[in-house]
Every structure is written in structure tokens, then in C-alpha cells.
Amino acid sequence: MAVSRIRASFMQCLRKSRFKPFAVESETSSIRRFFSADSSASFQSVGFIGLGNMGSRMANNLIKAGYKMVVHDINRNTMEKYSDMGVATKETPFEVAEASDVVITMLPSPSHVLEVYNGSHGLLHGGYHLRPWLLIDSSTIDPRTSRELSAIVSSRILKEKRDSWENPVMLDAPVSGGVLAADAGTLTFMVGGPEESYNAAKTLFLSMGKSSVYCGGAGNGSAAKICNNLAMAVSMLGVSEALALGQSLGISAKTLTKVLNSSSARCWSSESYNPVPGVMEKVPSASDYDGGFASKLMAKDLNLAAASATEIGLEHPLTSQAQEIYKKLCEDGYENKDFSSSRLHKQTSSIHTHVLPEQSPLWPFVFASDHLGISGFCLFFFHSSFLSDPLIAASIFSRIRTLGLTRVLSGEHLLLHVSALVPAVVERLGDAKQPVREAARRLLLECFHVLTDDRFLFHI
């Protein structure tokens, strides 16, 4: 009988019963305990391969849940750490498979997954007979690779028959939530594969996350994940651009965020993961975009989405544009920064993609004192054409007035007294000791980047 049917019968009996044997627990926790015990025979030993930022936290939660673990990672220091914790470590994926009833993989890319499964010492190295009856891949890979591996796994035979299973099964079960959710055990799993196997594995998912969604057959979990990350990337780019435009039009990022979050534009990128420094705490933008979900990983996921769309002949203009933005973001040195740092790329991209007209004899330069102080000045050198155009000059000066800066104009020189800039710098950067050069750079980025005239390009 399928586990889902057992669960339904158990729920019905529990509700009808006059006696409550688990009176101190909720029905949900009672059922979870029942099925955890029911599955213990099938999950006596859990293998885990890939102990990076995500995998290590997922494995730790399985250890806390009481599972007997067997782990492997290419990082020797990581292996030693788990060995010191009393966790069994193995030198190869195949050795993990030989010691496990179920094996979970959490790896960076499709090529890593293929190597772990099909490599010379991979999970499938033992030929047509496997010990683990269930293989779960939580990596973010393309649906085609997931489906191909699933077919290979299901063609094998179990060394020992497990319950109703004669052949091993693979589930593709990528996750959403990032490092913080992995640490807290609040991940969401998107699962593809046989539904009966999904139901049997729910106790594992609930030990590492708060929820799981069954998405259908093999590869559908991977498909759901790349679609989710595509939507997340495009949403982040849209919110970043909207906030940048609002700031340039004189609306503070905090105020505009309140508007977005109480209006139809409300979304996760604006409400829970805001990309502008100073708007939210405990998000990457509050700590120089460190931590979180690396831009290089988002670029990889967008490549997977674009490749899948191309493969089936689907037009994907937004995917292509997001793909290009994150590619350039990584090329510009932000590959290890959180993907919300795309805001910085959007603000500075014009510097890398446009040049001043050849007849312009002078780039605008910024000179500043080494440390921010009450008497600090920012001196901007502009080509005279910058300020001779009334519309351009009015636009510059309106932004200066918005920030409350004192200005002195003399020919090509624009001298800004930055003492009034200190509160804004503290709010945005969180440090009143930041060099005035950084303050000037942020001022230019935030005030002038949306103007379309190439003459507003600057160089620091």
C-alpha cells in the first residue's frame, strides 16, 4: 500500500478515535513521528555528498534529526571536520553508496552531478546492482540531465529488495531558500520522480526543510527550480531598476520600498530581500552583498534556463537579458557577491559600455580628501558642455538640492561641500568614517546614473 494511502487512513482513524494516545502533540507532529518511525528501517543509513554552504547545513540538520550519516566531500578539511564530529566519512561516492540506504547529493553544477553518478568511483560504479534504494539529487541542474540519470538509475537492480522496491529510484529535489533557510531547516523542496518514492522520502525533506512540493515525473523538480530562479532574477532586476529610478527622481529607497510593498508591485525582492543598502537589516545588501546566493550561481541557473528554453524552441527575451546582465556582473568582479548586487552593475554598466565623444577633451573627474570630515569638499571637474546645457545643469543642480549639498560653481569646476552628505553616507554605508571618495562615488552613482546623455559618464 502506498505511504500516502496509509497516511490518509491514519488521519481518519485518529480523528474518529475517542482516545488521544498522543494528546500532548498536534495531529501533524503525531503523524510525522509515526511516519519517521515507519521509515526508519528504510533510512537506517543516509549518505550525503557535497558539503558546501548548502549541503553542510542540510547534512547537519539530518544529524540533528538522529539519522546515521555517511558523508563525502572533495574538501579534505570538511571531511576532517565531520570525522571529528563522529560522522562516518568515505573517500569516494561509491563507498558512500555501499554504506547507505539513501544517498543525497548537493553539488554545484550538472557536470559535478554526472561525475558523482557516472565517474570512475561514482555512485553507479558497481554495475547493475546498487545498495541504496533511493537516490536524491538536490543540486540545481537542467531537467534533461535529471531525466537521463533517473532512467539510468531505474534500470539498475537493488542488491537487496526493500519493501515494494526491486529497482532503485531517483528523485530530483532542488531547494529554495538559500543558506539561511538551509541553516534554519526551513527549505522548500521541489521534487520530481515517482510519487510513491516522494511520499516515502517526505520525512527526510521535513528534517531539512519546512515544506516540499511534488512537481510530477522525473526532471520536473529541476524544471521548477530553474523557472523559480529565472523569475527571481528578473524580479530582482526590476526592483533594482525601479528603486534606482525613484532615487534619481528624489524619492528615498526606504520610502519607495514602502510604496512597492503596499502596492501591486510587492514581491519577495522588495519585501524580504531588498537590494538597496540601508533599507533592510539581515540581508546581503546590508553587509556589502556578502553571503546569500552568489551572482555566479544565479548566472549558472540563468544559463540552464536559457539552454532549456532554446532546446524546446521557446522564445525567452527576458531570460536572455538577465543572463547577459549577470554574465557582465561576474566579469566585473561581483561573481562571489550576492545576486542582489546586480543593482551595482546596473548603475555602473554605462561606464564600461559607452565612451565620451572623441571631441570631448576632458573626462569628468572626482577629487576628494582622504577622510570624510566636517570641512570635506568634493571637487567635480566637468567639461564646460556639461553645464552649458540648461537642461543638464538644471538636472544636476536639482539632485544636489535634493541631498542638501552646498555648491560653488566656477567655469568647469563644481565644488560640493560634503558635510551635509555625512548623514546620507551613514545611512547608506553604515559607517561615518568612510572616505569621502567613496561618498562621492556613491553620490554620482545614485544621482546621475539614469541620465541618458553620454556626457554624464564619469571616471574615478
RAMOLIN-V773954 format. One record per residue. N is the residue number from 1. RES is the residue in three letters. SS is DSSP state (A for helix, B for strand, O for the rest). OMEGA is omega in radians with two decimals (none if undefined). D_FIRST is the distance of its C-alpha to the first C-alpha in Angstrom with 1 decimal. Layout:
N RES SS OMEGA D_FIRST
N RES SS OMEGA D_FIRST
This chain:
1 MET O -3.14 0.0
2 ALA O -3.12 3.8
3 VAL A -3.14 6.4
4 SER A 3.12 8.4
5 ARG A 3.08 6.8
6 ILE A -3.14 7.0
7 ARG A -3.13 10.4
8 ALA A 3.13 11.4
9 SER A 3.14 11.0
10 PHE A 3.10 12.8
11 MET A -3.11 15.4
12 GLN A 3.14 16.1
13 CYS A -3.11 16.6
14 LEU A -3.13 18.7
15 ARG A -3.09 20.9
16 LYS A -3.04 21.5
17 SER O 3.08 22.3
18 ARG O -3.09 26.1
19 PHE O -3.11 25.9
20 LYS O -3.10 25.2
21 PRO O 3.12 24.3
22 PHE O -2.98 24.4
23 ALA O -3.07 27.5
24 VAL O -3.12 29.1
25 GLU O 3.02 26.3
26 SER O 3.10 25.1
27 GLU A -3.11 21.7
28 THR A -3.13 20.9
29 SER A 3.10 22.2
30 SER A -3.13 20.3
31 ILE A 3.14 16.9
32 ARG A 3.13 18.1
33 ARG A 3.14 19.1
34 PHE A -3.08 16.0
35 PHE A 3.05 13.9
36 SER A 3.11 16.9
37 ALA A -3.12 16.8
38 ASP A -3.08 13.1
39 SER A -3.02 13.9
40 SER O -3.14 17.3
41 ALA O -3.13 16.5
42 SER O -3.09 15.4
43 PHE O -3.13 18.4
44 GLN O -3.14 21.1
45 SER O -3.11 23.5
46 VAL B 3.06 23.8
47 GLY B 3.13 26.4
48 PHE B -3.12 28.5
49 ILE B -3.11 31.0
50 GLY O -3.02 33.6
51 LEU O 3.09 35.1
52 GLY O -3.09 37.4
53 ASN O -3.14 38.0
54 MET O -3.04 34.4
55 GLY A -3.12 32.5
56 SER A -3.13 34.4
57 ARG A 3.09 33.6
58 MET A 3.11 29.9
59 ALA A 3.13 29.9
60 ASN A 3.13 32.0
61 ASN A 3.05 29.4
62 LEU A 3.08 26.7
63 ILE A 3.12 29.3
64 LYS A -3.14 30.0
65 ALA O 3.05 26.3
66 GLY O 3.13 26.5
67 TYR O 3.01 24.9
68 LYS O -2.98 26.7
69 MET B 2.99 28.2
70 VAL B -2.98 29.8
71 VAL B 3.06 31.9
72 HIS B 3.03 34.3
73 ASP O -3.14 36.9
74 ILE O 3.13 40.0
75 ASN O -3.08 42.1
76 ARG A 3.14 43.4
77 ASN A 3.10 44.4
78 THR A 3.12 40.9
79 MET A 3.13 39.6
80 GLU A 3.12 42.3
81 LYS A -3.13 41.3
82 TYR A 3.08 37.7
83 SER A 3.10 39.0
84 ASP A 3.10 41.4
85 MET O -3.12 38.5
86 GLY O 3.14 37.0
87 VAL O 3.13 34.2
88 ALA B 3.10 33.8
89 THR B 3.14 35.3
90 LYS O -3.06 35.2
91 GLU O -3.08 37.8
92 THR O 3.04 35.6
93 PRO A -3.13 32.2
94 PHE A 3.12 31.5
95 GLU A 3.06 32.2
96 VAL A -3.13 29.7
97 ALA A -3.10 27.0
98 GLU A -3.10 27.9
99 ALA O -2.98 27.5
100 SER O 3.00 24.3
101 ASP O 3.09 20.5
102 VAL B -3.14 20.6
103 VAL B 3.11 23.8
104 ILE B 3.08 25.0
105 THR B 3.09 28.2
106 MET O -2.94 30.6
107 LEU O -2.98 33.6
108 PRO O -2.98 36.6
109 SER O 3.10 36.4
110 PRO A -3.13 34.8
111 SER A 3.09 37.3
112 HIS A 3.14 36.2
113 VAL A 3.14 32.5
114 LEU A 3.12 33.4
115 GLU A -3.13 35.6
116 VAL A 3.14 33.0
117 TYR A -2.96 30.4
118 ASN A -3.11 32.9
119 GLY O -3.07 36.0
120 SER O 3.08 37.7
121 HIS O -3.07 35.8
122 GLY O -3.10 32.8
123 LEU O -3.08 29.1
124 LEU O -3.08 29.0
125 HIS O -3.06 32.2
126 GLY O 3.12 30.5
127 GLY O -3.01 30.1
128 TYR O -3.11 27.0
129 HIS B -3.13 25.3
130 LEU B 3.02 23.8
131 ARG O -3.10 22.8
132 PRO O 3.13 21.0
133 TRP O -3.11 17.5
134 LEU B 3.05 18.0
135 LEU B -3.11 21.3
136 ILE B 3.08 22.1
137 ASP B 3.14 25.5
138 SER O 3.09 27.0
139 SER O 3.03 30.3
140 THR O -3.13 31.9
141 ILE O -3.11 32.3
142 ASP O -3.10 32.5
143 PRO A -3.10 29.5
144 ARG A 3.12 30.8
145 THR A 3.11 30.8
146 SER A -3.10 27.2
147 ARG A 3.12 26.1
148 GLU A 3.12 28.2
149 LEU A 3.13 26.8
150 SER A 3.13 23.2
151 ALA A 3.12 24.0
152 ILE A -3.12 25.8
153 VAL A -3.08 23.1
154 SER A 3.10 20.4
155 SER O 3.11 23.0
156 ARG O -3.14 23.0
157 ILE B 3.12 21.3
158 LEU B 3.06 20.0
159 LYS O 3.08 22.4
160 GLU O 3.13 19.7
161 LYS O -3.13 16.1
162 ARG B -3.14 13.7
163 ASP O -3.11 10.3
164 SER O -3.07 8.9
165 TRP B 3.01 12.0
166 GLU O 3.13 15.2
167 ASN O 3.07 17.1
168 PRO O -3.08 18.0
169 VAL B 3.05 17.4
170 MET B 3.01 20.0
171 LEU B 2.94 19.9
172 ASP B -3.00 23.2
173 ALA B 3.07 23.5
174 PRO B -3.00 27.2
175 VAL B 3.02 28.4
176 SER B 3.11 31.0
177 GLY O 3.08 33.2
178 GLY A -3.04 35.5
179 VAL A -3.11 36.8
180 LEU A 3.13 37.2
181 ALA A 3.09 33.6
182 ALA A 3.13 32.5
183 ASP A -3.10 34.7
184 ALA A -3.09 33.6
185 GLY O -3.10 29.9
186 THR O 3.11 29.8
187 LEU B 2.94 28.8
188 THR B 3.13 26.8
189 PHE B 3.04 24.3
190 MET B -2.87 24.1
191 VAL B 3.03 21.1
192 GLY B -3.13 20.6
193 GLY O 3.13 18.1
194 PRO O -3.06 14.5
195 GLU A 3.14 12.8
196 GLU A 3.11 9.6
197 SER A 3.07 12.2
198 TYR A 3.14 14.2
199 ASN A 3.14 11.8
200 ALA A -3.08 11.5
201 ALA A -3.06 15.3
202 LYS A -3.13 16.2
203 THR A 3.08 17.5
204 LEU A -3.14 19.9
205 PHE A -3.13 21.1
206 LEU A 3.06 21.8
207 SER A -3.12 23.8
208 MET A -3.07 26.0
209 GLY B -3.13 26.1
210 LYS B -3.09 25.9
211 SER B 3.03 23.6
212 SER B -3.12 21.6
213 VAL B 3.09 21.4
214 TYR B -3.01 19.0
215 CYS B -3.14 21.5
216 GLY B -3.03 19.8
217 GLY O -3.09 19.9
218 ALA O 3.13 21.7
219 GLY O -3.10 25.1
220 ASN A 3.06 24.6
221 GLY A 3.10 24.6
222 SER A 3.11 27.9
223 ALA A 3.13 29.2
224 ALA A -3.09 28.6
225 LYS A -3.11 30.3
226 ILE A 3.05 33.5
227 CYS A 3.11 33.7
228 ASN A -3.10 33.5
229 ASN A 3.02 36.2
230 LEU A 3.14 38.4
231 ALA A -3.14 38.4
232 MET A 3.14 39.2
233 ALA A -3.13 42.1
234 VAL A 3.10 43.6
235 SER A 3.14 43.3
236 MET A 3.12 45.0
237 LEU A 3.12 47.8
238 GLY A 3.12 48.4
239 VAL A 3.13 48.6
240 SER A -3.13 50.9
241 GLU A 3.12 53.2
242 ALA A 3.14 53.4
243 LEU A 3.09 54.2
244 ALA A 3.10 56.8
245 LEU A 3.14 58.4
246 GLY A 3.11 58.5
247 GLN A -3.13 60.2
248 SER A 3.10 62.7
249 LEU O 3.03 63.5
250 GLY O 3.12 64.2
251 ILE O 3.11 60.9
252 SER O -3.12 59.5
253 ALA A 3.13 56.0
254 LYS A -3.12 55.0
255 THR A -3.13 56.4
256 LEU A 3.09 54.8
257 THR A 3.08 51.4
258 LYS A 3.12 51.7
259 VAL A -3.12 52.4
260 LEU A -3.04 49.5
261 ASN A 3.05 47.0
262 SER O -3.10 48.3
263 SER O -3.05 48.4
264 SER O -3.13 46.4
265 ALA O -3.12 46.5
266 ARG O 3.11 44.4
267 CYS O -3.10 41.8
268 TRP A -3.10 40.3
269 SER A 3.13 43.2
270 SER A -2.99 45.8
271 GLU A -3.02 44.1
272 SER O -3.01 42.1
273 TYR O -2.99 43.6
274 ASN O -3.04 47.1
275 PRO O -3.07 49.1
276 VAL O 3.11 52.5
277 PRO O 3.08 53.8
278 GLY O -3.13 54.7
279 VAL O -3.11 52.4
280 MET O 3.02 49.5
281 GLU O 3.05 49.0
282 LYS O 2.98 46.2
283 VAL O -3.09 45.7
284 PRO A -3.13 47.0
285 SER A 3.11 49.9
286 ALA A -3.11 51.2
287 SER A 3.09 51.4
288 ASP O 3.08 53.0
289 TYR O 3.04 49.6
290 ASP O -3.13 48.5
291 GLY O 3.11 44.8
292 GLY O -3.06 42.0
293 PHE O -3.01 40.8
294 ALA B 3.14 43.5
295 SER A 3.14 45.2
296 LYS A 3.09 44.7
297 LEU A 3.06 40.9
298 MET A 3.09 41.2
299 ALA A 3.11 43.5
300 LYS A -3.12 40.9
301 ASP A 3.09 38.1
302 LEU A 3.05 40.6
303 ASN A 3.11 41.4
304 LEU A -3.14 37.7
305 ALA A -3.14 37.6
306 ALA A 3.14 40.9
307 ALA A 3.13 39.9
308 SER A 3.12 36.7
309 ALA A 3.12 38.7
310 THR A -3.11 41.3
311 GLU A -3.11 38.9
312 ILE A 3.08 37.6
313 GLY O -3.13 41.1
314 LEU O 3.06 40.7
315 GLU O -3.06 43.8
316 HIS O -3.08 43.5
317 PRO A -3.14 46.8
318 LEU A 3.08 45.7
319 THR A -3.11 43.5
320 SER A -3.13 46.5
321 GLN A 3.09 48.8
322 ALA A 3.12 46.5
323 GLN A -3.13 46.0
324 GLU A -3.14 49.8
325 ILE A -3.11 50.4
326 TYR A 3.04 48.0
327 LYS A -3.14 49.4
328 LYS A 3.10 52.9
329 LEU A 3.12 51.8
330 CYS A 3.12 50.7
331 GLU A -3.12 53.9
332 ASP A 3.04 55.9
333 GLY A -3.12 54.5
334 TYR A -3.01 51.7
335 GLU O -3.14 48.9
336 ASN O 3.06 47.8
337 LYS O 3.12 48.4
338 ASP B -3.06 45.7
339 PHE A 3.06 45.1
340 SER A 3.07 46.8
341 SER A 3.04 50.0
342 SER A 3.07 50.1
343 ARG A 3.14 52.5
344 LEU A 3.13 55.1
345 HIS A -3.12 54.8
346 LYS A -3.11 55.3
347 GLN A -3.05 58.4
348 THR A -3.02 60.0
349 SER A -3.11 58.9
350 SER A 3.12 62.1
351 ILE A -3.04 64.1
352 HIS A -3.00 62.5
353 THR A -3.13 62.5
354 HIS O 3.06 65.9
355 VAL O 3.07 69.5
356 LEU O 3.05 72.6
357 PRO O -3.06 75.2
358 GLU O -3.10 77.5
359 GLN O 3.13 80.5
360 SER O -3.03 79.1
361 PRO O -2.99 81.1
362 LEU O 2.96 79.0
363 TRP O 2.99 75.4
364 PRO B 3.12 74.7
365 PHE B 3.07 74.5
366 VAL B 3.04 73.6
367 PHE B -3.07 75.7
368 ALA B 3.06 74.9
369 SER O -3.04 75.9
370 ASP O -3.06 73.7
371 HIS O -3.13 72.6
372 LEU O -3.14 71.8
373 GLY O -3.06 74.6
374 ILE O -3.12 76.4
375 SER O -3.07 79.0
376 GLY O 3.09 76.7
377 PHE B 2.93 77.3
378 CYS B 3.13 75.4
379 LEU B -3.13 77.7
380 PHE B 3.02 76.5
381 PHE B 3.13 78.5
382 PHE O 2.93 78.0
383 HIS O -3.03 79.8
384 SER A -3.12 82.2
385 SER A 3.11 80.4
386 PHE A -3.00 77.4
387 LEU A 3.13 79.6
388 SER A 3.09 82.1
389 ASP O -3.06 79.5
390 PRO A -3.11 79.5
391 LEU A 3.14 75.9
392 ILE A -3.13 74.7
393 ALA A -3.14 76.9
394 ALA A 3.14 75.8
395 SER A 3.12 72.2
396 ILE A -3.04 72.8
397 PHE A 3.10 74.9
398 SER A 3.11 72.5
399 ARG A 3.09 69.8
400 ILE A 3.12 72.3
401 ARG A 3.14 73.1
402 THR A 3.14 69.5
403 LEU O 3.11 69.2
404 GLY O -3.10 72.5
405 LEU O 3.04 74.2
406 THR B -3.10 77.9
407 ARG B 3.01 79.2
408 VAL B -3.07 82.5
409 LEU B 3.11 83.1
410 SER B 3.13 85.8
411 GLY O -3.12 85.9
412 GLU O -3.05 82.9
413 HIS B 3.05 81.9
414 LEU B -3.07 79.5
415 LEU B -3.13 79.6
416 LEU B 3.04 76.8
417 HIS B -2.95 77.2
418 VAL O 3.14 73.7
419 SER A 3.11 74.2
420 ALA A -3.14 72.5
421 LEU A -3.06 69.6
422 VAL A -3.14 68.7
423 PRO A 3.14 66.5
424 ALA A 3.13 64.6
425 VAL A 3.13 64.1
426 VAL A -3.13 63.0
427 GLU A -3.05 60.4
428 ARG A -3.03 59.1
429 LEU A 3.12 59.4
430 GLY O -3.08 59.3
431 ASP O -3.12 62.3
432 ALA O -3.11 66.0
433 LYS O 3.13 67.2
434 GLN O 3.11 65.8
435 PRO O 3.13 68.6
436 VAL A 3.09 70.2
437 ARG A 3.10 69.5
438 GLU A 3.11 65.8
439 ALA A 3.14 66.7
440 ALA A 3.13 68.7
441 ARG A 3.13 65.9
442 ARG A 3.12 63.4
443 LEU A -3.13 66.1
444 LEU A -3.14 66.6
445 LEU A -3.01 62.9
446 GLU A -3.06 62.1
447 CYS A -2.92 65.3
448 PHE A -2.94 66.2
449 HIS O -3.08 63.2
450 VAL O 3.13 62.5
451 LEU O -2.98 66.0
452 THR O -3.10 66.1
453 ASP O -3.10 69.6
454 ASP A -3.09 69.6
455 ARG A 3.13 72.5
456 PHE A 3.09 70.2
457 LEU O -3.13 68.8
458 PHE B -3.14 69.7
459 HIS B -3.12 69.7
460 ILE O none 69.6
